[in-house]
């Protein structure tokens, strides 16, 4: 399971750097970097060494803002839904970590 998240992390970092430096598409680069941050948090959580809850709240709000921005301002429904689904997953992680 961790291997898939590491692969997704590397892919999203690659596409973020590519979008920023080659394509000059800053909005997609920010989206990919936020997803990379989410994957990094998830990898550490699966390994049993979760970050402090404030980082999860930060990623949660970044994903929500990114998703709403893509849905309503950029009109990129796919990026918006992906961000909101990962935001829901981050919210579930927050609930799980608060209980333990």
Secondary structure as UniProt FT lines:
FT   HELIX           2..21
FT   HELIX           26..46
FT   TURN            47..48
FT   HELIX           53..69
FT   HELIX           70..74
FT   HELIX           77..99
//
